[in-house]
Amino acid sequence: MRYALSSFACSHVGLKPFAVTGLFLTLLCASLWSGFTHASQVKGIVETPLAPATSAAFANPVSASAHDYILWYRNYDSPAIYALVNLALKKTPEYGEFRILRSSELSQGRALRELERGDHRLVDIANVATSAERENVLTPVPVPVDGGLLGFRVCVVMPESLPLFQGIHSLADLRESGVRIGQGDHWPDTAVLKTNEIPVITHSRYEILFGMLKKKRFDCFARGVSEVANDLQIENDPDLTIEPGLVLAYPMPSYLFVGPDDRVTAHRLQLGMERAIRDGSFSVFLDRYYGAAVKNLDLGRRTIIVLDNPFLSEESSNVGRQTLNNLRWRIEMLRR
């Protein structure tokens, strides 16, 4: 059993094979197909797969009254993720009016624990990197929201640390350099980096990590290609810079997650994204929020260091691996 998503979606995004936008949208479409293919096996959605918008399954939605959705504050403060959630909810008017509210400033680990509890007082929706454990205890909406770019990481550094990265061209070089990478306690990336024998310094709060970088507690704050520009805009510190030569790459799909029993919200988000893909508004969203970021980071000139990620479910591993391979291939083409 699979979600119904016709080939109309990817055949109508108007790709230009080697333009930045075309690179990104081609990558995303490949990821979306894999995501919808394996979605029927993900906890919480298996019994009632989504049908097209005209299906009788959504002719009589559960509720047409207004609903408040509490979005994790990190996602609420991200223009891209807020816009995506808003887009998905707007595409499903039969579920009623809605408001998106900002959660209190919970750490990622706390936000996911509150989602698992499912009492809806602190958080209803969070966009985070996936893992087998997260998919087991929460309900994922298995569409990679940024096409897998979260698994492509660049280093935010202090200018005086830039010489540390000279001469790094491989994973072995990175290990020998002694470069320490900062990450969150509960982020799946932390386990990925440790598994690949890279020194990691952690803290539970994202905001504190920037202070630790400035105090030289570590040398690189590894941030996703899709999020780093917004991070630096919020931080607004001219001393912070992006290291220009490296990309750390590993399979790391990023999904929207809701509570384990909140299937109505999961279905609404999934259906909304399907409709946005069909009518082309998803491609507009991607170009607006991610196209410039990919171009400005000049991925085609960077050394890609690929890391193993053994912590994904089989289905998400397939999605992540296909996404990683597609983007690496496109970057190689751009270099020619």
Contacts in CASP RR format, 6 or more apart in sequence:
PFRMAT RR
TARGET T0000
AUTHOR 0000-0000-0000
METHOD contacts of the structure
MODEL  1
MRYALSSFACSHVGLKPFAVTGLFLTLLCASLWSGFTHASQVKGIVETPL
APATSAAFANPVSASAHDYILWYRNYDSPAIYALVNLALKKTPEYGEFRI
LRSSELSQGRALRELERGDHRLVDIANVATSAERENVLTPVPVPVDGGLL
GFRVCVVMPESLPLFQGIHSLADLRESGVRIGQGDHWPDTAVLKTNEIPV
ITHSRYEILFGMLKKKRFDCFARGVSEVANDLQIENDPDLTIEPGLVLAY
PMPSYLFVGPDDRVTAHRLQLGMERAIRDGSFSVFLDRYYGAAVKNLDLG
RRTIIVLDNPFLSEESSNVGRQTLNNLRWRIEMLRR
1 40 0 8 1.000
1 46 0 8 1.000
1 49 0 8 1.000
2 36 0 8 1.000
2 37 0 8 1.000
2 39 0 8 1.000
2 40 0 8 1.000
2 49 0 8 1.000
3 36 0 8 1.000
3 39 0 8 1.000
3 40 0 8 1.000
3 49 0 8 1.000
3 50 0 8 1.000
3 270 0 8 1.000
3 274 0 8 1.000
4 49 0 8 1.000
4 50 0 8 1.000
4 51 0 8 1.000
4 52 0 8 1.000
4 55 0 8 1.000
5 32 0 8 1.000
5 33 0 8 1.000
5 36 0 8 1.000
5 274 0 8 1.000
5 277 0 8 1.000
6 52 0 8 1.000
6 278 0 8 1.000
8 278 0 8 1.000
9 29 0 8 1.000
9 32 0 8 1.000
9 274 0 8 1.000
9 277 0 8 1.000
9 278 0 8 1.000
9 282 0 8 1.000
10 29 0 8 1.000
10 32 0 8 1.000
10 33 0 8 1.000
12 278 0 8 1.000
12 280 0 8 1.000
13 25 0 8 1.000
13 29 0 8 1.000
13 280 0 8 1.000
13 282 0 8 1.000
13 283 0 8 1.000
14 22 0 8 1.000
14 25 0 8 1.000
14 283 0 8 1.000
15 21 0 8 1.000
15 22 0 8 1.000
15 25 0 8 1.000
15 26 0 8 1.000
15 29 0 8 1.000
16 22 0 8 1.000
17 23 0 8 1.000
17 26 0 8 1.000
17 333 0 8 1.000
18 330 0 8 1.000
18 333 0 8 1.000
18 334 0 8 1.000
20 291 0 8 1.000
20 294 0 8 1.000
20 295 0 8 1.000
21 286 0 8 1.000
21 287 0 8 1.000
21 291 0 8 1.000
23 294 0 8 1.000
23 327 0 8 1.000
23 330 0 8 1.000
23 331 0 8 1.000
23 334 0 8 1.000
24 147 0 8 1.000
24 149 0 8 1.000
24 286 0 8 1.000
24 287 0 8 1.000
24 290 0 8 1.000
24 291 0 8 1.000
24 294 0 8 1.000
25 283 0 8 1.000
25 286 0 8 1.000
25 287 0 8 1.000
26 326 0 8 1.000
26 330 0 8 1.000
27 147 0 8 1.000
27 148 0 8 1.000
27 323 0 8 1.000
27 326 0 8 1.000
27 327 0 8 1.000
27 330 0 8 1.000
28 144 0 8 1.000
28 146 0 8 1.000
28 147 0 8 1.000
28 148 0 8 1.000
28 286 0 8 1.000
30 322 0 8 1.000
30 323 0 8 1.000
30 326 0 8 1.000
31 144 0 8 1.000
31 147 0 8 1.000
31 148 0 8 1.000
31 253 0 8 1.000
31 319 0 8 1.000
31 320 0 8 1.000
31 322 0 8 1.000
31 323 0 8 1.000
31 326 0 8 1.000
32 143 0 8 1.000
32 144 0 8 1.000
32 147 0 8 1.000
32 277 0 8 1.000
34 318 0 8 1.000
34 319 0 8 1.000
34 320 0 8 1.000
34 322 0 8 1.000
34 323 0 8 1.000
35 142 0 8 1.000
35 143 0 8 1.000
35 144 0 8 1.000
35 253 0 8 1.000
35 315 0 8 1.000
35 319 0 8 1.000
36 142 0 8 1.000
36 143 0 8 1.000
38 142 0 8 1.000
38 315 0 8 1.000
38 316 0 8 1.000
38 318 0 8 1.000
38 319 0 8 1.000
39 45 0 8 1.000
39 49 0 8 1.000
39 142 0 8 1.000
39 270 0 8 1.000
40 46 0 8 1.000
40 49 0 8 1.000
41 315 0 8 1.000
42 135 0 8 1.000
42 139 0 8 1.000
42 140 0 8 1.000
42 142 0 8 1.000
42 313 0 8 1.000
42 315 0 8 1.000
43 135 0 8 1.000
43 136 0 8 1.000
43 138 0 8 1.000
43 139 0 8 1.000
43 140 0 8 1.000
43 260 0 8 1.000
44 139 0 8 1.000
44 260 0 8 1.000
44 263 0 8 1.000
44 266 0 8 1.000
45 139 0 8 1.000
45 140 0 8 1.000
45 141 0 8 1.000
45 142 0 8 1.000
45 263 0 8 1.000
45 266 0 8 1.000
45 267 0 8 1.000
45 270 0 8 1.000
48 57 0 8 1.000
48 263 0 8 1.000
48 267 0 8 1.000
50 57 0 8 1.000
50 267 0 8 1.000
50 270 0 8 1.000
50 271 0 8 1.000
50 274 0 8 1.000
51 57 0 8 1.000
51 58 0 8 1.000
52 274 0 8 1.000
53 271 0 8 1.000
53 274 0 8 1.000
53 275 0 8 1.000
53 278 0 8 1.000
58 92 0 8 1.000
58 94 0 8 1.000
58 267 0 8 1.000
58 271 0 8 1.000
61 92 0 8 1.000
61 94 0 8 1.000
61 95 0 8 1.000
61 96 0 8 1.000
61 268 0 8 1.000
62 95 0 8 1.000
62 264 0 8 1.000
63 95 0 8 1.000
63 96 0 8 1.000
63 264 0 8 1.000
64 94 0 8 1.000
64 95 0 8 1.000
64 96 0 8 1.000
65 96 0 8 1.000
65 97 0 8 1.000
66 96 0 8 1.000
66 97 0 8 1.000
66 98 0 8 1.000
66 99 0 8 1.000
67 95 0 8 1.000
67 96 0 8 1.000
67 97 0 8 1.000
67 98 0 8 1.000
67 99 0 8 1.000
68 98 0 8 1.000
68 99 0 8 1.000
68 101 0 8 1.000
69 85 0 8 1.000
69 89 0 8 1.000
69 98 0 8 1.000
69 99 0 8 1.000
69 100 0 8 1.000
69 101 0 8 1.000
69 124 0 8 1.000
69 125 0 8 1.000
69 265 0 8 1.000
70 101 0 8 1.000
70 102 0 8 1.000
70 103 0 8 1.000
70 120 0 8 1.000
70 122 0 8 1.000
70 123 0 8 1.000
70 124 0 8 1.000
70 125 0 8 1.000
71 81 0 8 1.000
71 82 0 8 1.000
71 85 0 8 1.000
71 100 0 8 1.000
71 101 0 8 1.000
71 102 0 8 1.000
71 103 0 8 1.000
71 123 0 8 1.000
71 124 0 8 1.000
71 125 0 8 1.000
71 126 0 8 1.000
72 103 0 8 1.000
72 106 0 8 1.000
72 108 0 8 1.000
72 111 0 8 1.000
72 123 0 8 1.000
72 125 0 8 1.000
72 126 0 8 1.000
72 127 0 8 1.000
73 102 0 8 1.000
73 103 0 8 1.000
73 104 0 8 1.000
73 105 0 8 1.000
73 106 0 8 1.000
74 108 0 8 1.000
74 206 0 8 1.000
75 81 0 8 1.000
75 82 0 8 1.000
75 85 0 8 1.000
75 125 0 8 1.000
75 126 0 8 1.000
75 127 0 8 1.000
76 82 0 8 1.000
76 100 0 8 1.000
76 101 0 8 1.000
76 102 0 8 1.000
76 103 0 8 1.000
77 102 0 8 1.000
77 234 0 8 1.000
78 127 0 8 1.000
78 227 0 8 1.000
78 230 0 8 1.000
79 230 0 8 1.000
79 289 0 8 1.000
80 146 0 8 1.000
80 226 0 8 1.000
80 227 0 8 1.000
80 230 0 8 1.000
80 285 0 8 1.000
80 289 0 8 1.000
80 290 0 8 1.000
81 127 0 8 1.000
81 145 0 8 1.000
82 100 0 8 1.000
83 285 0 8 1.000
83 288 0 8 1.000
83 289 0 8 1.000
84 127 0 8 1.000
84 145 0 8 1.000
84 256 0 8 1.000
84 273 0 8 1.000
84 285 0 8 1.000
85 100 0 8 1.000
85 125 0 8 1.000
85 127 0 8 1.000
85 256 0 8 1.000
85 269 0 8 1.000
86 100 0 8 1.000
87 272 0 8 1.000
87 273 0 8 1.000
87 276 0 8 1.000
87 281 0 8 1.000
87 282 0 8 1.000
87 285 0 8 1.000
88 268 0 8 1.000
88 269 0 8 1.000
88 271 0 8 1.000
88 272 0 8 1.000
88 273 0 8 1.000
88 276 0 8 1.000
89 95 0 8 1.000
89 98 0 8 1.000
89 100 0 8 1.000
89 268 0 8 1.000
89 269 0 8 1.000
89 272 0 8 1.000
91 271 0 8 1.000
91 272 0 8 1.000
91 273 0 8 1.000
91 275 0 8 1.000
91 276 0 8 1.000
91 281 0 8 1.000
92 268 0 8 1.000
92 271 0 8 1.000
92 272 0 8 1.000
92 275 0 8 1.000
95 264 0 8 1.000
95 268 0 8 1.000
103 111 0 8 1.000
103 122 0 8 1.000
103 123 0 8 1.000
104 122 0 8 1.000
106 114 0 8 1.000
106 122 0 8 1.000
106 123 0 8 1.000
107 185 0 8 1.000
107 186 0 8 1.000
107 204 0 8 1.000
107 205 0 8 1.000
107 206 0 8 1.000
108 126 0 8 1.000
108 128 0 8 1.000
108 184 0 8 1.000
108 186 0 8 1.000
108 187 0 8 1.000
108 206 0 8 1.000
109 185 0 8 1.000
109 186 0 8 1.000
109 204 0 8 1.000
111 122 0 8 1.000
111 123 0 8 1.000
111 126 0 8 1.000
112 126 0 8 1.000
112 128 0 8 1.000
112 134 0 8 1.000
112 138 0 8 1.000
112 186 0 8 1.000
112 257 0 8 1.000
114 121 0 8 1.000
114 122 0 8 1.000
114 123 0 8 1.000
115 123 0 8 1.000
115 124 0 8 1.000
115 126 0 8 1.000
115 138 0 8 1.000
115 257 0 8 1.000
115 258 0 8 1.000
115 259 0 8 1.000
116 137 0 8 1.000
116 138 0 8 1.000
116 259 0 8 1.000
116 260 0 8 1.000
118 259 0 8 1.000
118 260 0 8 1.000
118 261 0 8 1.000
118 262 0 8 1.000
120 262 0 8 1.000
124 258 0 8 1.000
124 259 0 8 1.000
124 262 0 8 1.000
124 265 0 8 1.000
125 256 0 8 1.000
125 257 0 8 1.000
125 258 0 8 1.000
125 265 0 8 1.000
125 269 0 8 1.000
126 256 0 8 1.000
126 257 0 8 1.000
127 145 0 8 1.000
127 254 0 8 1.000
127 255 0 8 1.000
127 256 0 8 1.000
127 257 0 8 1.000
128 134 0 8 1.000
128 254 0 8 1.000
128 255 0 8 1.000
128 257 0 8 1.000
129 150 0 8 1.000
129 151 0 8 1.000
129 187 0 8 1.000
129 188 0 8 1.000
129 189 0 8 1.000
129 252 0 8 1.000
129 253 0 8 1.000
129 254 0 8 1.000
130 140 0 8 1.000
130 188 0 8 1.000
130 252 0 8 1.000
130 253 0 8 1.000
130 254 0 8 1.000
130 255 0 8 1.000
130 257 0 8 1.000
130 312 0 8 1.000
130 313 0 8 1.000
130 316 0 8 1.000
131 188 0 8 1.000
131 311 0 8 1.000
131 312 0 8 1.000
131 313 0 8 1.000
131 316 0 8 1.000
132 311 0 8 1.000
132 312 0 8 1.000
132 313 0 8 1.000
132 316 0 8 1.000
133 311 0 8 1.000
134 140 0 8 1.000
134 188 0 8 1.000
134 257 0 8 1.000
135 313 0 8 1.000
135 316 0 8 1.000
136 313 0 8 1.000
137 260 0 8 1.000
138 257 0 8 1.000
138 258 0 8 1.000
138 259 0 8 1.000
138 260 0 8 1.000
139 257 0 8 1.000
139 258 0 8 1.000
139 259 0 8 1.000
139 260 0 8 1.000
139 261 0 8 1.000
139 262 0 8 1.000
139 263 0 8 1.000
139 266 0 8 1.000
140 255 0 8 1.000
140 256 0 8 1.000
140 257 0 8 1.000
140 266 0 8 1.000
141 255 0 8 1.000
141 256 0 8 1.000
141 257 0 8 1.000
141 258 0 8 1.000
141 266 0 8 1.000
141 269 0 8 1.000
141 270 0 8 1.000
141 273 0 8 1.000
142 253 0 8 1.000
142 255 0 8 1.000
142 315 0 8 1.000
142 316 0 8 1.000
142 319 0 8 1.000
143 255 0 8 1.000
143 256 0 8 1.000
143 270 0 8 1.000
143 273 0 8 1.000
144 253 0 8 1.000
144 254 0 8 1.000
144 255 0 8 1.000
144 319 0 8 1.000
144 320 0 8 1.000
144 323 0 8 1.000
145 254 0 8 1.000
145 255 0 8 1.000
145 256 0 8 1.000
146 226 0 8 1.000
146 254 0 8 1.000
146 286 0 8 1.000
146 290 0 8 1.000
147 253 0 8 1.000
147 254 0 8 1.000
147 323 0 8 1.000
148 226 0 8 1.000
148 252 0 8 1.000
148 253 0 8 1.000
148 254 0 8 1.000
148 320 0 8 1.000
148 323 0 8 1.000
148 324 0 8 1.000
148 327 0 8 1.000
149 224 0 8 1.000
149 225 0 8 1.000
149 226 0 8 1.000
149 290 0 8 1.000
149 294 0 8 1.000
149 327 0 8 1.000
150 224 0 8 1.000
150 225 0 8 1.000
150 226 0 8 1.000
150 227 0 8 1.000
150 252 0 8 1.000
150 253 0 8 1.000
150 254 0 8 1.000
151 189 0 8 1.000
151 224 0 8 1.000
151 225 0 8 1.000
151 248 0 8 1.000
151 249 0 8 1.000
151 250 0 8 1.000
151 251 0 8 1.000
151 252 0 8 1.000
151 254 0 8 1.000
151 324 0 8 1.000
152 224 0 8 1.000
152 225 0 8 1.000
152 247 0 8 1.000
152 248 0 8 1.000
152 249 0 8 1.000
152 299 0 8 1.000
152 327 0 8 1.000
153 189 0 8 1.000
153 222 0 8 1.000
153 223 0 8 1.000
153 224 0 8 1.000
153 225 0 8 1.000
153 247 0 8 1.000
153 248 0 8 1.000
153 249 0 8 1.000
154 222 0 8 1.000
154 223 0 8 1.000
154 224 0 8 1.000
154 225 0 8 1.000
154 228 0 8 1.000
154 242 0 8 1.000
154 243 0 8 1.000
154 246 0 8 1.000
154 247 0 8 1.000
154 248 0 8 1.000
154 297 0 8 1.000
154 302 0 8 1.000
155 165 0 8 1.000
155 181 0 8 1.000
155 219 0 8 1.000
155 220 0 8 1.000
155 221 0 8 1.000
155 222 0 8 1.000
155 223 0 8 1.000
155 242 0 8 1.000
155 243 0 8 1.000
155 246 0 8 1.000
155 248 0 8 1.000
156 213 0 8 1.000
156 220 0 8 1.000
156 221 0 8 1.000
156 222 0 8 1.000
156 223 0 8 1.000
156 228 0 8 1.000
156 231 0 8 1.000
156 232 0 8 1.000
156 240 0 8 1.000
156 241 0 8 1.000
156 242 0 8 1.000
156 243 0 8 1.000
157 165 0 8 1.000
157 213 0 8 1.000
157 219 0 8 1.000
157 220 0 8 1.000
157 221 0 8 1.000
157 240 0 8 1.000
157 241 0 8 1.000
157 242 0 8 1.000
157 243 0 8 1.000
158 213 0 8 1.000
158 214 0 8 1.000
158 216 0 8 1.000
158 239 0 8 1.000
158 240 0 8 1.000
158 241 0 8 1.000
159 239 0 8 1.000
159 241 0 8 1.000
161 216 0 8 1.000
161 219 0 8 1.000
161 220 0 8 1.000
162 241 0 8 1.000
162 243 0 8 1.000
164 177 0 8 1.000
164 178 0 8 1.000
164 179 0 8 1.000
164 219 0 8 1.000
165 177 0 8 1.000
165 179 0 8 1.000
165 220 0 8 1.000
165 243 0 8 1.000
165 245 0 8 1.000
165 246 0 8 1.000
167 173 0 8 1.000
168 174 0 8 1.000
168 177 0 8 1.000
168 179 0 8 1.000
168 246 0 8 1.000
168 303 0 8 1.000
168 305 0 8 1.000
169 303 0 8 1.000
170 305 0 8 1.000
171 196 0 8 1.000
171 305 0 8 1.000
171 306 0 8 1.000
171 307 0 8 1.000
174 198 0 8 1.000
174 246 0 8 1.000
174 305 0 8 1.000
175 197 0 8 1.000
175 198 0 8 1.000
178 199 0 8 1.000
178 219 0 8 1.000
179 198 0 8 1.000
179 199 0 8 1.000
179 219 0 8 1.000
179 220 0 8 1.000
180 199 0 8 1.000
180 200 0 8 1.000
180 201 0 8 1.000
180 217 0 8 1.000
180 218 0 8 1.000
180 219 0 8 1.000
180 220 0 8 1.000
181 193 0 8 1.000
181 198 0 8 1.000
181 199 0 8 1.000
181 200 0 8 1.000
181 201 0 8 1.000
181 218 0 8 1.000
181 219 0 8 1.000
181 220 0 8 1.000
181 221 0 8 1.000
181 222 0 8 1.000
182 200 0 8 1.000
182 201 0 8 1.000
182 202 0 8 1.000
182 209 0 8 1.000
182 212 0 8 1.000
182 213 0 8 1.000
182 218 0 8 1.000
182 220 0 8 1.000
182 221 0 8 1.000
182 222 0 8 1.000
183 189 0 8 1.000
183 190 0 8 1.000
183 193 0 8 1.000
183 200 0 8 1.000
183 201 0 8 1.000
183 202 0 8 1.000
183 209 0 8 1.000
183 221 0 8 1.000
183 222 0 8 1.000
184 190 0 8 1.000
184 202 0 8 1.000
184 203 0 8 1.000
184 204 0 8 1.000
184 206 0 8 1.000
184 209 0 8 1.000
185 202 0 8 1.000
185 203 0 8 1.000
185 204 0 8 1.000
186 204 0 8 1.000
188 252 0 8 1.000
188 309 0 8 1.000
188 311 0 8 1.000
189 222 0 8 1.000
189 252 0 8 1.000
190 200 0 8 1.000
190 202 0 8 1.000
191 311 0 8 1.000
192 250 0 8 1.000
192 252 0 8 1.000
192 307 0 8 1.000
192 308 0 8 1.000
192 309 0 8 1.000
192 311 0 8 1.000
193 200 0 8 1.000
193 222 0 8 1.000
193 307 0 8 1.000
194 200 0 8 1.000
195 307 0 8 1.000
195 308 0 8 1.000
195 309 0 8 1.000
195 310 0 8 1.000
195 311 0 8 1.000
196 307 0 8 1.000
196 308 0 8 1.000
198 307 0 8 1.000
201 212 0 8 1.000
201 217 0 8 1.000
201 218 0 8 1.000
203 209 0 8 1.000
203 212 0 8 1.000
209 221 0 8 1.000
210 221 0 8 1.000
210 235 0 8 1.000
210 237 0 8 1.000
210 240 0 8 1.000
211 217 0 8 1.000
212 218 0 8 1.000
213 220 0 8 1.000
213 221 0 8 1.000
213 240 0 8 1.000
214 237 0 8 1.000
214 239 0 8 1.000
214 240 0 8 1.000
220 243 0 8 1.000
222 248 0 8 1.000
223 231 0 8 1.000
225 247 0 8 1.000
225 293 0 8 1.000
225 294 0 8 1.000
225 297 0 8 1.000
225 299 0 8 1.000
226 254 0 8 1.000
226 290 0 8 1.000
226 293 0 8 1.000
228 242 0 8 1.000
228 293 0 8 1.000
228 297 0 8 1.000
229 292 0 8 1.000
229 293 0 8 1.000
229 296 0 8 1.000
232 240 0 8 1.000
232 242 0 8 1.000
242 297 0 8 1.000
244 298 0 8 1.000
244 301 0 8 1.000
244 302 0 8 1.000
245 301 0 8 1.000
245 302 0 8 1.000
245 303 0 8 1.000
246 302 0 8 1.000
246 303 0 8 1.000
246 305 0 8 1.000
247 299 0 8 1.000
247 302 0 8 1.000
247 303 0 8 1.000
247 304 0 8 1.000
247 305 0 8 1.000
248 305 0 8 1.000
248 307 0 8 1.000
249 304 0 8 1.000
249 305 0 8 1.000
249 306 0 8 1.000
249 307 0 8 1.000
249 324 0 8 1.000
249 327 0 8 1.000
249 328 0 8 1.000
250 306 0 8 1.000
250 307 0 8 1.000
250 308 0 8 1.000
250 309 0 8 1.000
250 324 0 8 1.000
251 309 0 8 1.000
251 312 0 8 1.000
251 316 0 8 1.000
251 317 0 8 1.000
251 319 0 8 1.000
251 320 0 8 1.000
251 321 0 8 1.000
251 323 0 8 1.000
251 324 0 8 1.000
252 309 0 8 1.000
252 312 0 8 1.000
252 320 0 8 1.000
253 312 0 8 1.000
253 316 0 8 1.000
253 319 0 8 1.000
253 320 0 8 1.000
253 323 0 8 1.000
256 269 0 8 1.000
258 265 0 8 1.000
258 266 0 8 1.000
258 269 0 8 1.000
259 265 0 8 1.000
273 282 0 8 1.000
276 282 0 8 1.000
276 285 0 8 1.000
277 283 0 8 1.000
299 331 0 8 1.000
299 334 0 8 1.000
300 331 0 8 1.000
300 334 0 8 1.000
300 335 0 8 1.000
301 335 0 8 1.000
304 328 0 8 1.000
304 331 0 8 1.000
306 324 0 8 1.000
306 328 0 8 1.000
309 317 0 8 1.000
312 320 0 8 1.000
END
